Amino acid sequence: MTAKRLGFFSRLLDQTDAASRYRLATEQFVHAERLGFDSAWVAQHHFFEDEGGLPSPFVLLSHIAAHTSTIRLGTGIITLALENPLRVAEDAAVFDLLSDGRLELGVGSGGNPQAFPPFGLENAGRTSVYVQNMIAMRAALRGDSLGGAAQLYPAGPQLLDRIWQATFSLDGGRRAGLDGDGLMLSRTQPRPAATPQASLTDIQDPIIDAYLANLPAGRTPRITGSRTLFVADSRDEARRYADAGLRRHDARMKGLGRGLTGETLDELIASTDSYVGTVDEVLSALRRDRTLDRVTDLVFQVHSIDPPHALILRSLELIATEVAPALGWHRNQARQLQAAQ
């Protein structure tokens, strides 16, 4: 069986100001590298500080790259429907050179509809814009003529094998497969109205099936399974911070007219598809998540619990030393295999 890669993902939601968020994220990613994590990912969010703390992923990742040397650095995601695709290609190519080829380029169509009007765009057409921008970004990276004598400089063809597409849908899974890209699955996603009790596996396994069915022959599958995971030394500590964080998240969602399902802590945990507890508790729950058996990359995040910085660091330690090895990850094995290819 191919070795699974282990990743850490951050939406930069530490309970502090923006400058401190960026400093703490850097410390967390440096810590993850020391622990042997294979990758670290940041999300792009515009305008709304309680949703995500970073509008400029390449800027932060360049800073982090200067403080690390081996961990792969990913965008999870660039909201490509809001971006000039040529500028994304340029920034990606420059960053990949500066980081010694460590970029994983994750893109998607976008999340919050309120982010579109300030850019002079409409949310309703974002999928078609995303598809057009993907074509343009890929052509630029490939080295195609961009009009006249213009071509991307510096060139970025090496990134064509490191593009990831995030999706909630079967169509998105098919598109990622047809394009030969990696597939990024979310930590949680809305349930269909007809099947509100569907598990995350019920929803995501068909997306994986669509992806694999459309992947070109000979193309190696790349599937990221992201999950909310907060591991602590005691059950009481894990649940105390989960209760505070999830209720804070629930209040924000209710302000947007999208409150979580349930009132008790266990209901909130289930509503966000979170894994919370001691090593033994989260392992027991993660082993029932059948989709994780099919992914190539296990990527964990603490959102929407967002515990204090020190507990994020401790959770990373417990993941790297006890949780991930029990799920099929071996420190440095995936990195060694990749280097040998």
C-alpha positions in Angstrom: 0.0 0.0 0.0 1.3 3.5 -0.9 2.4 5.4 2.2 0.0 8.0 3.3 1.3 11.6 3.6 0.5 13.6 6.7 -0.5 17.2 6.6 -1.6 20.1 8.9 -4.0 22.7 7.7 -4.7 26.1 9.2 -7.3 28.8 8.5 -5.3 31.1 10.8 -8.1 31.7 13.4 -6.1 32.0 16.6 -7.9 34.4 18.9 -5.6 37.4 18.4 -4.7 40.1 16.0 -3.6 39.5 12.4 0.1 39.9 12.9 0.0 37.5 15.8 -2.0 35.0 13.8 0.7 35.0 11.1 3.5 34.6 13.7 1.6 31.7 15.5 0.9 30.0 12.2 4.6 30.1 11.3 5.5 28.6 14.7 2.9 25.8 14.2 4.2 25.0 10.7 7.8 24.9 11.9 6.7 22.6 14.8 4.9 20.4 12.3 8.1 20.1 10.2 10.1 19.1 13.3 7.5 16.4 14.0 7.9 15.0 10.5 4.6 16.2 8.9 4.9 16.0 5.1 2.8 19.1 4.3 1.3 22.2 5.7 -1.6 24.1 4.1 -3.2 27.5 4.4 -6.6 28.8 3.3 -7.3 32.0 1.5 -10.3 34.1 2.8 -11.0 37.7 2.0 -12.5 40.3 4.3 -14.1 38.3 7.1 -11.6 37.7 10.0 -13.8 35.2 11.8 -14.0 33.0 8.7 -10.3 32.9 7.8 -7.4 35.1 8.6 -5.4 35.2 5.3 -6.1 36.9 2.0 -2.6 36.4 0.6 -1.4 32.8 0.9 1.8 33.1 -1.2 3.0 36.0 1.0 2.7 34.0 4.2 4.0 30.8 2.7 7.1 32.6 1.5 7.7 33.7 5.0 7.2 30.2 6.3 9.4 28.7 3.6 12.3 30.9 4.9 11.8 29.2 8.3 11.5 25.6 7.1 13.4 23.4 4.7 11.5 20.1 4.0 7.8 20.4 4.7 5.7 20.9 1.5 3.7 24.1 1.6 0.2 24.1 0.1 -2.6 26.5 -0.7 -5.9 25.0 0.5 -7.2 26.8 -1.4 -6.6 29.8 -3.7 -10.1 31.1 -4.6 -9.4 31.0 -8.3 -12.8 32.5 -9.3 -11.7 35.7 -7.6 -8.2 35.8 -9.0 -6.4 36.8 -12.2 -5.2 33.3 -13.3 -2.0 34.7 -14.9 -1.0 36.4 -11.6 -1.7 33.2 -9.7 0.6 31.3 -12.2 3.3 33.9 -11.8 3.1 34.0 -8.0 3.1 30.2 -7.9 6.1 29.8 -10.1 8.2 32.4 -8.2 7.2 30.9 -4.8 8.0 27.4 -6.0 11.6 28.5 -6.9 12.0 30.3 -3.6 10.9 27.3 -1.7 13.0 24.8 -3.6 10.1 23.1 -5.3 7.9 22.7 -2.2 4.6 24.2 -3.5 1.4 22.2 -3.6 -1.1 24.4 -5.6 -4.6 23.9 -4.3 -7.4 25.8 -6.0 -11.2 26.0 -5.8 -14.2 28.1 -6.9 -14.7 29.9 -3.6 -16.8 29.8 -0.5 -18.4 32.9 1.0 -20.8 34.6 -1.6 -20.2 37.9 0.1 -16.6 38.0 -1.0 -17.5 38.4 -4.7 -19.2 41.8 -4.9 -16.2 43.8 -3.6 -14.2 42.3 -6.6 -16.9 43.4 -9.0 -17.9 39.8 -9.5 -21.1 37.8 -9.1 -21.2 34.6 -7.0 -23.8 33.0 -9.3 -21.4 32.5 -12.1 -18.4 31.5 -10.1 -18.1 27.9 -11.4 -17.9 28.9 -15.0 -15.3 31.6 -14.1 -13.4 29.1 -12.1 -13.3 26.6 -15.1 -12.1 29.4 -17.5 -9.5 30.5 -15.0 -8.2 27.0 -14.5 -7.7 26.7 -18.3 -5.8 30.0 -18.4 -3.7 29.2 -15.3 -2.8 25.8 -16.6 -1.9 27.2 -20.1 0.4 29.8 -18.5 2.2 27.2 -16.3 2.6 24.9 -19.4 4.4 27.7 -21.2 1.8 28.4 -23.9 1.9 31.7 -25.7 -0.1 34.4 -23.8 -0.4 36.7 -26.7 2.3 38.1 -28.9 5.7 36.9 -27.7 4.5 36.7 -24.0 5.1 33.6 -22.0 5.2 33.0 -18.3 8.5 33.9 -16.6 9.7 32.2 -14.6 8.3 29.1 -16.2 6.2 26.8 -14.1 5.6 23.5 -16.0 6.7 21.5 -12.9 3.6 22.7 -11.1 1.2 20.9 -13.5 1.8 17.7 -11.5 1.1 19.5 -8.2 -2.3 21.1 -8.8 -5.2 20.1 -6.5 -8.8 20.9 -7.0 -11.2 21.2 -4.0 -14.8 20.3 -4.4 -18.0 19.4 -2.7 -19.6 17.8 -5.8 -19.6 14.9 -8.1 -19.0 17.2 -11.1 -16.0 18.7 -9.3 -14.6 15.2 -8.7 -15.1 14.3 -12.4 -13.4 17.6 -13.4 -10.4 17.0 -11.1 -10.1 13.5 -12.5 -10.3 14.5 -16.1 -7.7 17.2 -15.6 -5.4 14.7 -13.9 -5.1 16.8 -10.8 -5.3 15.9 -7.1 -8.7 15.8 -5.4 -9.2 17.8 -2.1 -12.0 16.7 0.1 -13.3 19.0 2.9 -13.4 18.3 6.6 -17.2 18.7 6.5 -19.8 19.6 4.0 -23.6 20.3 3.8 -25.9 17.2 3.8 -28.4 16.8 1.0 -31.9 17.9 2.0 -33.2 14.4 1.2 -30.6 12.6 3.4 -29.8 14.9 6.3 -28.4 12.0 8.3 -25.9 11.0 5.6 -22.4 10.4 6.9 -19.4 12.2 5.4 -18.3 8.9 3.9 -21.8 8.5 2.2 -21.2 11.9 0.5 -17.5 11.8 -0.2 -17.0 8.2 -1.5 -19.1 8.9 -4.6 -16.9 11.9 -5.3 -13.8 9.7 -5.0 -15.5 7.2 -7.3 -16.2 9.9 -9.9 -12.6 11.2 -9.6 -11.0 7.7 -10.1 -13.4 6.8 -13.0 -12.2 9.9 -15.0 -8.5 9.9 -14.1 -6.4 9.3 -17.2 -4.8 5.9 -17.5 -1.4 5.9 -15.8 -2.1 9.0 -13.8 -1.4 8.3 -10.1 -4.3 9.3 -7.9 -3.8 12.0 -5.3 -6.6 12.3 -2.8 -6.6 14.6 0.3 -8.9 13.8 3.1 -9.1 16.8 5.5 -10.6 16.3 8.9 -11.1 18.4 12.1 -9.0 16.7 14.8 -8.2 18.0 18.2 -6.3 15.6 20.4 -5.5 16.4 24.1 -4.0 14.6 27.0 -7.3 14.3 28.8 -10.9 13.9 27.7 -12.0 16.7 30.0 -9.5 19.1 28.4 -10.4 18.2 24.9 -14.1 18.6 25.5 -13.8 21.8 27.4 -12.0 23.6 24.6 -14.2 21.9 22.0 -17.3 23.2 23.8 -15.9 26.8 23.9 -14.7 26.7 20.3 -17.7 25.1 18.7 -20.2 27.3 20.5 -18.2 30.3 19.3 -18.3 28.9 15.8 -22.1 28.2 16.1 -22.7 31.8 17.2 -20.8 33.1 14.1 -22.8 30.7 11.8 -26.1 31.8 13.3 -25.1 35.4 12.5 -24.9 34.3 8.9 -28.3 32.5 9.2 -26.6 29.1 9.1 -26.5 27.8 12.7 -25.2 24.3 13.5 -27.5 21.4 14.2 -27.9 20.6 17.9 -27.4 22.2 21.3 -25.3 19.7 23.3 -21.6 19.4 22.8 -21.9 15.9 21.3 -24.5 17.3 18.8 -22.2 20.1 17.8 -19.2 17.8 17.4 -21.4 15.6 15.1 -22.7 18.6 13.2 -19.2 19.7 12.3 -17.8 16.2 11.7 -15.2 16.8 14.3 -12.9 14.3 16.1 -12.2 15.3 19.7 -10.7 13.6 22.6 -7.7 11.5 23.7 -5.6 9.5 21.4 -7.6 6.3 22.0 -10.9 8.2 21.5 -10.1 9.9 18.3 -8.4 6.7 16.8 -11.6 4.8 17.5 -13.7 7.4 15.7 -11.3 7.9 12.8 -11.1 4.2 12.1 -14.8 4.3 11.4 -14.3 7.0 8.8 -14.0 4.7 5.8 -13.1 7.5 3.4 -9.8 7.9 5.1 -8.8 4.4 3.9 -9.0 5.7 0.3 -7.0 8.9 0.6 -3.3 9.4 -0.1 -3.0 12.4 2.2 -4.3 12.8 5.7 -4.6 16.5 6.5 -5.8 17.5 9.9 -6.9 20.9 11.2 -8.3 22.3 14.5 -11.0 24.5 12.9 -13.8 24.9 14.1 -12.5 24.2 17.6 -9.6 26.6 17.4 -8.0 25.9 20.8 -5.1 28.1 22.2 -1.8 28.0 20.4 -0.1 25.8 23.1 -2.8 23.1 22.7 -2.5 23.2 18.9 1.2 22.4 19.3 0.4 19.6 21.7 -2.3 18.2 19.4 0.2 18.2 16.5 2.7 16.2 18.7 0.0 13.6 19.6 -1.1 13.3 16.0 2.5 12.8 14.7 3.6 10.4 17.5 0.5 8.3 18.1 -2.6 9.0 15.9 -1.1 9.1 12.4 1.2 6.1 12.8 -1.8 4.0 13.8 -3.6 5.1 10.6 -0.8 4.0 8.3 1.6 7.0 8.3 5.3 6.5 8.8 7.6 9.5 9.4 9.8 10.3 6.4 8.5 7.2 4.4 6.3 9.2 2.0 9.0 11.8 1.6 11.6 9.2 0.8 9.3 7.6 -1.8 8.6 10.9 -3.4 12.3 11.7 -3.6 13.0 8.3 -5.3 10.4 8.9 -8.0 
